[in-house]
Amino acid sequence: MNDKAIASVLDHAETGADLRRRFFEKEAAAIALLGKRMAVTIARGNKILLCGNGGSAADAQHLAAEFVNRFVMDRPPLPAIALTTDTSALTAIGNDFGFSLVFAKQVQALGKAGDMLIALSTSGNSENILLALEAARERSVTTLGLTGKGGGKMAALCDIVLAVEGESTALVQEVHITVGHVLCGLTDYYLFENVAALAPYLADNARMPE
């Protein structure tokens, strides 16, 4: 057995576990509150939009599927759309207007006040993500950014930012998908196990949980 290969495996696992532990120790309360806000968003009849590039596109699709199909419990489908999956829309927008607008124009078409956009970008500086966030703000769509160290330019465009303070893109993405799974679980919990906790936020003109 190659000792160097084994050491590489263990180093990746240890570094990733340490990054994950530090992130969740810092952000646990924010994530718990965010899970409640996502449940309120859906309970009010709104939806979740998700976007990202590359591995983050895959994460957006992964998480949308968890909402639409199921996460752990069997429950009704929940409204979530990954803006990375419609190849006709992506290629038409890219061809006619440029790649920078592939998500923004979909937000303009699909987003409505009260929806939530989850934007994933490890750098926080992807132009198509920034323009999608701007489009979301113009439509009073709540914006959540899952990003990397420092948050990049997207931090200023997000209502909520969860920045993973890691140097490795791969490890940051591993934490992002874990955050997504936790949020799916919390959303299910509030919608189907503790719906009474949402009641104060469902009245007309009620504020989001803070």
DRENPA-3360 file (N, C-alpha, C; in nm, 2 decimals, always signed):
BEGIN
1 = MNDKAIAS = +0.09/-0.12/+0.00/+0.00/+0.00/+0.00/+0.09/+0.12/+0.00 ~ +0.05/+0.22/-0.08/+0.13/+0.35/-0.09/+0.10/+0.44/+0.03 ~ +0.21/+0.45/+0.12/+0.19/+0.53/+0.24/+0.16/+0.68/+0.21 ~ +0.22/+0.73/+0.10/+0.19/+0.87/+0.07/+0.04/+0.89/+0.03 ~ -0.01/+0.79/-0.04/-0.15/+0.80/-0.08/-0.24/+0.80/+0.04 ~ -0.21/+0.71/+0.14/-0.29/+0.70/+0.26/-0.28/+0.82/+0.34 ~ -0.16/+0.88/+0.35/-0.14/+1.00/+0.42/-0.22/+1.12/+0.36 ~ -0.23/+1.12/+0.23/-0.31/+1.22/+0.16/-0.46/+1.21/+0.19;
9 = VLDHAETG = -0.51/+1.08/+0.19/-0.65/+1.06/+0.23/-0.68/+1.11/+0.37 ~ -0.59/+1.07/+0.46/-0.61/+1.11/+0.60/-0.60/+1.26/+0.62 ~ -0.51/+1.32/+0.55/-0.49/+1.47/+0.57/-0.61/+1.54/+0.51 ~ -0.66/+1.50/+0.40/-0.78/+1.56/+0.35/-0.90/+1.55/+0.45 ~ -0.92/+1.43/+0.50/-1.03/+1.40/+0.59/-1.01/+1.49/+0.72 ~ -0.89/+1.49/+0.77/-0.87/+1.57/+0.90/-0.88/+1.72/+0.88 ~ -0.83/+1.77/+0.77/-0.84/+1.91/+0.74/-0.98/+1.95/+0.72 ~ -1.06/+1.87/+0.64/-1.20/+1.89/+0.62/-1.28/+1.89/+0.74;
17 = ADLRRRFF = -1.25/+1.79/+0.83/-1.33/+1.78/+0.95/-1.30/+1.90/+1.04 ~ -1.18/+1.95/+1.05/-1.15/+2.06/+1.13/-1.22/+2.19/+1.08 ~ -1.22/+2.21/+0.94/-1.28/+2.32/+0.88/-1.43/+2.32/+0.91 ~ -1.49/+2.20/+0.89/-1.63/+2.19/+0.92/-1.67/+2.21/+1.06 ~ -1.59/+2.16/+1.16/-1.62/+2.18/+1.30/-1.61/+2.33/+1.33 ~ -1.50/+2.40/+1.29/-1.49/+2.54/+1.32/-1.60/+2.63/+1.26 ~ -1.64/+2.59/+1.14/-1.75/+2.67/+1.07/-1.88/+2.65/+1.15 ~ -1.92/+2.53/+1.18/-2.05/+2.51/+1.25/-2.05/+2.56/+1.39;
25 = EKEAAAIA = -1.93/+2.55/+1.46/-1.93/+2.61/+1.59/-1.96/+2.76/+1.59 ~ -1.91/+2.83/+1.48/-1.93/+2.97/+1.47/-2.07/+3.01/+1.42 ~ -2.12/+2.93/+1.32/-2.24/+2.96/+1.25/-2.37/+2.88/+1.29 ~ -2.36/+2.80/+1.39/-2.48/+2.71/+1.43/-2.60/+2.80/+1.45 ~ -2.60/+2.90/+1.53/-2.72/+2.98/+1.56/-2.77/+3.05/+1.43 ~ -2.68/+3.10/+1.35/-2.73/+3.16/+1.22/-2.80/+3.06/+1.13 ~ -2.74/+2.94/+1.12/-2.80/+2.83/+1.04/-2.93/+2.79/+1.09 ~ -2.95/+2.78/+1.22/-3.07/+2.74/+1.29/-3.18/+2.84/+1.25;
33 = LLGKRMAV = -3.15/+2.97/+1.26/-3.24/+3.07/+1.23/-3.28/+3.07/+1.08 ~ -3.18/+3.05/+1.00/-3.20/+3.04/+0.86/-3.29/+2.93/+0.82 ~ -3.28/+2.81/+0.88/-3.37/+2.70/+0.86/-3.52/+2.74/+0.89 ~ -3.54/+2.81/+0.99/-3.67/+2.86/+1.02/-3.72/+2.96/+0.92 ~ -3.63/+3.05/+0.87/-3.67/+3.14/+0.77/-3.71/+3.07/+0.64 ~ -3.63/+2.97/+0.60/-3.67/+2.90/+0.48/-3.80/+2.83/+0.49 ~ -3.83/+2.77/+0.61/-3.96/+2.71/+0.63/-4.07/+2.81/+0.62 ~ -4.05/+2.93/+0.68/-4.15/+3.04/+0.67/-4.17/+3.08/+0.53;
41 = TIARGNKI = -4.06/+3.09/+0.45/-4.07/+3.12/+0.31/-4.17/+3.03/+0.24 ~ -4.15/+2.90/+0.26/-4.23/+2.80/+0.19/-4.37/+2.80/+0.24 ~ -4.39/+2.81/+0.38/-4.52/+2.82/+0.44/-4.60/+2.93/+0.39 ~ -4.54/+3.04/+0.35/-4.61/+3.16/+0.30/-4.64/+3.14/+0.15 ~ -4.61/+3.03/+0.09/-4.64/+3.01/-0.05/-4.53/+3.05/-0.15 ~ -4.41/+3.07/-0.10/-4.30/+3.11/-0.18/-4.21/+2.99/-0.21 ~ -4.10/+3.02/-0.28/-4.02/+2.91/-0.33/-3.87/+2.95/-0.31 ~ -3.79/+2.84/-0.33/-3.64/+2.86/-0.32/-3.58/+2.84/-0.46;
49 = LLCGNGGS = -3.50/+2.94/-0.50/-3.42/+2.93/-0.62/-3.28/+2.91/-0.58 ~ -3.20/+2.84/-0.66/-3.06/+2.81/-0.63/-2.98/+2.83/-0.76 ~ -2.86/+2.88/-0.75/-2.77/+2.89/-0.86/-2.62/+2.88/-0.82 ~ -2.54/+2.84/-0.91/-2.39/+2.83/-0.89/-2.32/+2.78/-1.01 ~ -2.19/+2.78/-1.02/-2.12/+2.74/-1.13/-2.03/+2.62/-1.10 ~ -2.01/+2.53/-1.19/-1.92/+2.41/-1.17/-1.97/+2.32/-1.06 ~ -1.89/+2.30/-0.97/-1.93/+2.21/-0.85/-2.04/+2.27/-0.78 ~ -2.05/+2.41/-0.77/-2.16/+2.47/-0.70/-2.29/+2.46/-0.78;
57 = AADAQHLA = -2.28/+2.44/-0.91/-2.40/+2.42/-0.99/-2.45/+2.28/-0.95 ~ -2.36/+2.18/-0.94/-2.41/+2.05/-0.90/-2.47/+2.05/-0.76 ~ -2.41/+2.13/-0.67/-2.47/+2.14/-0.53/-2.61/+2.21/-0.54 ~ -2.63/+2.31/-0.62/-2.76/+2.37/-0.64/-2.86/+2.27/-0.68 ~ -2.83/+2.19/-0.78/-2.92/+2.09/-0.83/-2.94/+1.98/-0.72 ~ -2.84/+1.94/-0.66/-2.85/+1.84/-0.55/-2.95/+1.89/-0.44 ~ -2.94/+2.01/-0.40/-3.02/+2.06/-0.29/-3.17/+2.08/-0.34 ~ -3.18/+2.13/-0.46/-3.32/+2.15/-0.52/-3.39/+2.01/-0.52;
65 = AEFVNRFV = -3.32/+1.91/-0.55/-3.38/+1.78/-0.56/-3.42/+1.73/-0.42 ~ -3.34/+1.76/-0.32/-3.38/+1.72/-0.18/-3.51/+1.79/-0.14 ~ -3.54/+1.91/-0.18/-3.66/+1.98/-0.15/-3.78/+1.92/-0.23 ~ -3.76/+1.91/-0.36/-3.87/+1.87/-0.45/-3.91/+1.72/-0.43 ~ -3.81/+1.64/-0.41/-3.84/+1.49/-0.38/-3.86/+1.47/-0.23 ~ -3.75/+1.45/-0.16/-3.75/+1.44/-0.02/-3.61/+1.45/+0.03 ~ -3.59/+1.47/+0.16/-3.46/+1.47/+0.22/-3.45/+1.34/+0.30 ~ -3.50/+1.33/+0.42/-3.50/+1.21/+0.50/-3.64/+1.16/+0.52;
73 = MDRPPLPA = -3.73/+1.24/+0.57/-3.87/+1.20/+0.59/-3.95/+1.20/+0.46 ~ -4.05/+1.11/+0.45/-4.15/+1.12/+0.34/-4.24/+1.23/+0.37 ~ -4.25/+1.33/+0.28/-4.34/+1.44/+0.30/-4.37/+1.50/+0.16 ~ -4.47/+1.59/+0.15/-4.51/+1.65/+0.02/-4.39/+1.72/-0.04 ~ -4.38/+1.73/-0.17/-4.27/+1.80/-0.24/-4.27/+1.95/-0.20 ~ -4.16/+2.01/-0.19/-4.14/+2.15/-0.16/-4.09/+2.22/-0.28 ~ -4.13/+2.35/-0.30/-4.09/+2.42/-0.42/-3.95/+2.48/-0.42 ~ -3.87/+2.42/-0.51/-3.73/+2.46/-0.52/-3.69/+2.44/-0.67;
81 = IALTTDTS = -3.62/+2.54/-0.72/-3.58/+2.53/-0.86/-3.43/+2.57/-0.87 ~ -3.35/+2.47/-0.93/-3.21/+2.50/-0.96/-3.20/+2.57/-1.10 ~ -3.14/+2.69/-1.10/-3.14/+2.77/-1.22/-3.03/+2.72/-1.32 ~ -2.97/+2.61/-1.29/-2.85/+2.55/-1.36/-2.89/+2.44/-1.46 ~ -3.02/+2.41/-1.46/-3.06/+2.28/-1.53/-3.13/+2.30/-1.66 ~ -3.19/+2.41/-1.69/-3.26/+2.43/-1.82/-3.16/+2.47/-1.93 ~ -3.12/+2.37/-2.00/-3.01/+2.39/-2.10/-3.06/+2.48/-2.22 ~ -3.19/+2.48/-2.25/-3.24/+2.57/-2.35/-3.23/+2.71/-2.31;
89 = ALTAIGND = -3.27/+2.74/-2.18/-3.27/+2.87/-2.13/-3.12/+2.92/-2.12 ~ -3.04/+2.83/-2.06/-2.90/+2.87/-2.04/-2.83/+2.90/-2.17 ~ -2.85/+2.82/-2.27/-2.78/+2.84/-2.40/-2.84/+2.96/-2.48 ~ -2.97/+2.98/-2.47/-3.03/+3.09/-2.54/-2.98/+3.22/-2.48 ~ -2.99/+3.23/-2.34/-2.94/+3.35/-2.28/-2.79/+3.37/-2.30 ~ -2.71/+3.27/-2.29/-2.57/+3.28/-2.31/-2.54/+3.32/-2.45 ~ -2.61/+3.27/-2.55/-2.59/+3.30/-2.69/-2.63/+3.44/-2.72 ~ -2.75/+3.48/-2.67/-2.80/+3.61/-2.71/-2.75/+3.73/-2.63;
97 = FGFSLVFA = -2.72/+3.70/-2.50/-2.69/+3.81/-2.41/-2.56/+3.80/-2.34 ~ -2.50/+3.67/-2.34/-2.38/+3.65/-2.27/-2.40/+3.57/-2.14 ~ -2.29/+3.49/-2.10/-2.30/+3.40/-1.99/-2.32/+3.47/-1.86 ~ -2.29/+3.60/-1.85/-2.30/+3.67/-1.73/-2.45/+3.68/-1.68 ~ -2.54/+3.67/-1.78/-2.69/+3.69/-1.75/-2.77/+3.56/-1.74 ~ -2.70/+3.44/-1.74/-2.77/+3.32/-1.75/-2.86/+3.29/-1.62 ~ -2.82/+3.34/-1.51/-2.90/+3.33/-1.39/-2.99/+3.45/-1.36 ~ -2.94/+3.57/-1.39/-3.02/+3.69/-1.37/-3.15/+3.69/-1.44;
105 = KQVQALGK = -3.15/+3.65/-1.57/-3.27/+3.66/-1.65/-3.37/+3.55/-1.60 ~ -3.32/+3.44/-1.55/-3.41/+3.34/-1.49/-3.47/+3.40/-1.36 ~ -3.39/+3.47/-1.28/-3.45/+3.53/-1.16/-3.55/+3.63/-1.20 ~ -3.53/+3.71/-1.30/-3.63/+3.81/-1.34/-3.76/+3.74/-1.39 ~ -3.74/+3.62/-1.45/-3.86/+3.55/-1.50/-3.94/+3.48/-1.39 ~ -3.87/+3.42/-1.29/-3.93/+3.33/-1.20/-3.94/+3.38/-1.06 ~ -3.85/+3.48/-1.02/-3.85/+3.53/-0.88/-3.96/+3.62/-0.85 ~ -4.02/+3.61/-0.73/-4.12/+3.71/-0.69/-4.09/+3.74/-0.55;
113 = AGDMLIAL = -4.15/+3.85/-0.50/-4.13/+3.90/-0.37/-4.16/+3.79/-0.27 ~ -4.07/+3.77/-0.17/-4.09/+3.67/-0.07/-4.02/+3.54/-0.10 ~ -3.97/+3.52/-0.22/-3.89/+3.40/-0.26/-3.76/+3.41/-0.19 ~ -3.68/+3.31/-0.20/-3.54/+3.31/-0.15/-3.45/+3.26/-0.26 ~ -3.34/+3.33/-0.29/-3.23/+3.28/-0.38/-3.11/+3.24/-0.30 ~ -3.07/+3.11/-0.32/-2.95/+3.06/-0.26/-2.84/+3.06/-0.37 ~ -2.74/+3.15/-0.35/-2.63/+3.16/-0.45/-2.51/+3.10/-0.39 ~ -2.45/+3.01/-0.46/-2.33/+2.94/-0.42/-2.21/+2.98/-0.50;
121 = STSGNSEN = -2.11/+3.03/-0.44/-1.98/+3.07/-0.51/-1.87/+3.07/-0.41 ~ -1.77/+2.98/-0.43/-1.66/+2.98/-0.34/-1.58/+3.10/-0.34 ~ -1.57/+3.17/-0.45/-1.49/+3.29/-0.46/-1.57/+3.41/-0.42 ~ -1.70/+3.41/-0.44/-1.79/+3.52/-0.41/-1.78/+3.63/-0.52 ~ -1.72/+3.60/-0.63/-1.69/+3.70/-0.73/-1.74/+3.67/-0.87 ~ -1.81/+3.56/-0.88/-1.86/+3.52/-1.02/-1.96/+3.62/-1.07 ~ -1.94/+3.67/-1.19/-2.02/+3.78/-1.24/-2.17/+3.74/-1.25 ~ -2.19/+3.61/-1.30/-2.33/+3.57/-1.32/-2.40/+3.56/-1.19;
129 = ILLALEAA = -2.33/+3.52/-1.08/-2.39/+3.52/-0.95/-2.42/+3.66/-0.90 ~ -2.33/+3.75/-0.92/-2.35/+3.89/-0.87/-2.47/+3.95/-0.94 ~ -2.49/+3.93/-1.07/-2.60/+3.98/-1.14/-2.73/+3.92/-1.10 ~ -2.72/+3.79/-1.07/-2.84/+3.72/-1.02/-2.89/+3.78/-0.88 ~ -2.79/+3.80/-0.80/-2.82/+3.86/-0.67/-2.88/+4.00/-0.68 ~ -2.83/+4.08/-0.78/-2.88/+4.21/-0.80/-3.03/+4.20/-0.85 ~ -3.05/+4.11/-0.94/-3.19/+4.09/-0.99/-3.28/+4.05/-0.88 ~ -3.23/+3.96/-0.79/-3.32/+3.92/-0.68/-3.35/+4.03/-0.59;
137 = RERSVTTL = -3.26/+4.12/-0.56/-3.29/+4.23/-0.47/-3.39/+4.33/-0.54 ~ -3.38/+4.34/-0.67/-3.48/+4.43/-0.74/-3.62/+4.38/-0.72 ~ -3.64/+4.25/-0.70/-3.77/+4.18/-0.69/-3.80/+4.15/-0.55 ~ -3.73/+4.20/-0.45/-3.76/+4.17/-0.31/-3.75/+4.02/-0.28 ~ -3.66/+3.95/-0.35/-3.63/+3.81/-0.32/-3.52/+3.81/-0.21 ~ -3.54/+3.74/-0.11/-3.43/+3.73/+0.00/-3.31/+3.65/-0.06 ~ -3.19/+3.70/-0.03/-3.07/+3.65/-0.09/-2.98/+3.59/+0.02 ~ -2.94/+3.46/+0.00/-2.85/+3.39/+0.08/-2.73/+3.35/+0.00;
145 = GLTGKGGG = -2.61/+3.39/+0.05/-2.49/+3.36/-0.01/-2.41/+3.25/+0.06 ~ -2.38/+3.14/+0.00/-2.29/+3.04/+0.05/-2.15/+3.06/-0.02 ~ -2.05/+3.10/+0.05/-1.93/+3.15/-0.02/-1.81/+3.10/+0.06 ~ -1.69/+3.15/+0.02/-1.57/+3.11/+0.08/-1.51/+3.23/+0.16 ~ -1.38/+3.22/+0.19/-1.32/+3.31/+0.28/-1.33/+3.45/+0.23 ~ -1.38/+3.54/+0.32/-1.40/+3.68/+0.29/-1.53/+3.72/+0.23 ~ -1.59/+3.62/+0.16/-1.72/+3.65/+0.10/-1.72/+3.71/-0.04 ~ -1.61/+3.77/-0.08/-1.60/+3.84/-0.21/-1.70/+3.95/-0.23;
153 = KMAALCDI = -1.73/+3.98/-0.35/-1.82/+4.09/-0.38/-1.96/+4.06/-0.35 ~ -1.99/+3.93/-0.35/-2.13/+3.89/-0.33/-2.18/+3.92/-0.18 ~ -2.09/+3.93/-0.09/-2.13/+3.95/+0.05/-2.21/+4.08/+0.06 ~ -2.18/+4.18/-0.01/-2.26/+4.31/-0.01/-2.39/+4.30/-0.07 ~ -2.42/+4.19/-0.15/-2.54/+4.18/-0.22/-2.64/+4.08/-0.15 ~ -2.59/+4.02/-0.04/-2.67/+3.91/+0.02/-2.73/+3.96/+0.15 ~ -2.86/+3.92/+0.18/-2.92/+3.95/+0.31/-2.86/+3.87/+0.42 ~ -2.81/+3.74/+0.38/-2.75/+3.65/+0.47/-2.63/+3.59/+0.40;
161 = VLAVEGES = -2.52/+3.59/+0.47/-2.39/+3.53/+0.41/-2.34/+3.43/+0.51 ~ -2.31/+3.31/+0.45/-2.24/+3.21/+0.53/-2.11/+3.18/+0.45 ~ -2.00/+3.23/+0.51/-1.87/+3.23/+0.45/-1.78/+3.12/+0.52 ~ -1.73/+3.03/+0.44/-1.65/+2.92/+0.50/-1.50/+2.97/+0.49 ~ -1.44/+2.99/+0.60/-1.31/+3.04/+0.60/-1.20/+2.94/+0.58 ~ -1.20/+2.88/+0.46/-1.10/+2.78/+0.42/-1.03/+2.83/+0.29 ~ -0.91/+2.77/+0.27/-0.83/+2.80/+0.15/-0.86/+2.71/+0.03 ~ -0.91/+2.59/+0.06/-0.93/+2.49/-0.04/-1.08/+2.50/-0.10;
169 = TALVQEVH = -1.09/+2.52/-0.23/-1.22/+2.52/-0.29/-1.30/+2.40/-0.27 ~ -1.23/+2.28/-0.28/-1.30/+2.15/-0.26/-1.36/+2.14/-0.12 ~ -1.28/+2.18/-0.02/-1.32/+2.17/+0.12/-1.44/+2.27/+0.15 ~ -1.43/+2.39/+0.09/-1.53/+2.48/+0.11/-1.66/+2.43/+0.05 ~ -1.66/+2.37/-0.06/-1.77/+2.31/-0.13/-1.83/+2.19/-0.04 ~ -1.74/+2.12/+0.02/-1.79/+2.01/+0.11/-1.87/+2.06/+0.23 ~ -1.83/+2.18/+0.28/-1.90/+2.24/+0.39/-2.03/+2.29/+0.33 ~ -2.03/+2.35/+0.22/-2.16/+2.41/+0.16/-2.27/+2.30/+0.15;
177 = ITVGHVLC = -2.23/+2.18/+0.10/-2.33/+2.08/+0.08/-2.38/+2.03/+0.22 ~ -2.29/+2.03/+0.31/-2.34/+1.99/+0.45/-2.44/+2.10/+0.50 ~ -2.41/+2.23/+0.48/-2.50/+2.33/+0.52/-2.63/+2.31/+0.45 ~ -2.63/+2.28/+0.33/-2.75/+2.26/+0.25/-2.84/+2.14/+0.31 ~ -2.77/+2.03/+0.35/-2.84/+1.92/+0.41/-2.90/+1.96/+0.54 ~ -2.83/+2.04/+0.62/-2.88/+2.08/+0.75/-3.00/+2.17/+0.73 ~ -3.00/+2.26/+0.63/-3.11/+2.35/+0.61/-3.23/+2.27/+0.56 ~ -3.21/+2.17/+0.48/-3.32/+2.08/+0.44/-3.39/+2.01/+0.56;
185 = GLTDYYLF = -3.30/+1.96/+0.65/-3.35/+1.90/+0.76/-3.43/+1.99/+0.85 ~ -3.38/+2.11/+0.87/-3.45/+2.21/+0.96/-3.58/+2.26/+0.89 ~ -3.58/+2.27/+0.76/-3.70/+2.31/+0.69/-3.81/+2.21/+0.71 ~ -3.77/+2.08/+0.69/-3.87/+1.97/+0.72/-3.92/+1.97/+0.86 ~ -3.83/+1.99/+0.95/-3.86/+1.99/+1.10/-3.97/+2.10/+1.13 ~ -3.95/+2.22/+1.08/-4.05/+2.32/+1.11/-4.18/+2.31/+1.03 ~ -4.17/+2.26/+0.91/-4.29/+2.25/+0.83/-4.38/+2.13/+0.87 ~ -4.31/+2.02/+0.92/-4.39/+1.90/+0.94/-4.38/+1.84/+1.08;
193 = ENVAALAP = -4.30/+1.89/+1.17/-4.29/+1.84/+1.30/-4.31/+1.95/+1.41 ~ -4.29/+2.08/+1.37/-4.30/+2.19/+1.47/-4.36/+2.31/+1.40 ~ -4.47/+2.28/+1.33/-4.53/+2.39/+1.25/-4.59/+2.50/+1.34 ~ -4.62/+2.47/+1.47/-4.67/+2.57/+1.56/-4.57/+2.69/+1.58 ~ -4.44/+2.65/+1.56/-4.33/+2.75/+1.58/-4.34/+2.86/+1.47 ~ -4.40/+2.83/+1.36/-4.41/+2.92/+1.24/-4.53/+3.01/+1.25 ~ -4.63/+2.98/+1.33/-4.75/+3.05/+1.34/-4.74/+3.20/+1.35 ~ -4.65/+3.25/+1.44/-4.63/+3.40/+1.46/-4.58/+3.47/+1.33;
201 = YLADNARM = -4.53/+3.39/+1.24/-4.47/+3.45/+1.12/-4.56/+3.44/+0.99 ~ -4.68/+3.39/+1.01/-4.76/+3.36/+0.90/-4.88/+3.46/+0.89 ~ -4.89/+3.54/+0.99/-5.00/+3.65/+0.99/-4.96/+3.75/+0.88 ~ -5.06/+3.83/+0.84/-5.04/+3.94/+0.74/-4.94/+4.04/+0.80 ~ -4.84/+4.07/+0.72/-4.74/+4.17/+0.75/-4.65/+4.13/+0.87 ~ -4.65/+4.00/+0.90/-4.56/+3.95/+1.00/-4.41/+3.96/+0.95 ~ -4.32/+3.98/+1.03/-4.18/+3.99/+1.00/-4.12/+3.85/+0.99 ~ -4.01/+3.83/+0.92/-3.94/+3.71/+0.92/-3.87/+3.68/+1.06;
209 = PE = -3.85/+3.56/+1.10/-3.77/+3.53/+1.22/-3.64/+3.61/+1.23 ~ -3.61/+3.66/+1.34/-3.48/+3.73/+1.36/-3.40/+3.68/+1.48;
% end
